[in-house]
Amino acid sequence: MSNISSSVTLSQSQQHLLEKLDVFKVKGRDKRGRNVLLIIGKYFPARMVSSEVLKKYLEETIYPKLGAKPFSVVYVHTDVQKSENFPGISVLRSVYDAIPMNLKNNLEVVYFLHPGLQARLFLATFGRLFFDGGLYSKLKYVNRLEFLWDHVRRLEMKIPDFVHDHDEELEYHPMMDYGLESDHPRVYTEPPSMDPISMYSMRCIA
């Protein structure tokens, strides 16, 4: 009996964490009047929430808010770290398979903000294998916030400050889009090496 009680308590604690962190939020509309499901990837506590709890939370808290109408998703990939925010392929596939068919049909587009090179390569290689072609065809990469506002009503959606900060960095360091320049500030105690290889690093993203 105590094991069951502990399990329930743990599940409730994990769901409360998801709610507190605002990982998923149905907020605002896109330019075609569709509800928007906003997902902040950096906020997702991948090492602290089980796949079953995630599916239960989505089913009980998020899906009902989407209703029976077409909707879009804005997924913010900014500053996502594989070791902290990426739940793993098996979990993503499990969650996707558990989405009710009517919701899959109502999902019309996924705006993927700040994808980066590795995310693009991964989805180009494995996207069609792990997700059906219908979902993959709905994926739209968005490199800058200014392009997101071409599709989503800006005044109806609050984007975290760190996303705006990263967007500004990309304006000054455009090669970060392609993983060719580090997005981490460097502090040199001596003159930096002129070796071009040492001046670049692949950005670590899921």
Helices and strands as residue ranges (DSSP letters): H 2-21, E 24-29, E 35-40, G 41-43, H 51-57, I 58-62, H 63-66, E 71-76, H 82-85, H 89-98, H 101-106, E 107-113, H 116-130, H 133-136, E 139-142, H 145-148, G 154-156, H 161-172, G 174-178, G 196-199
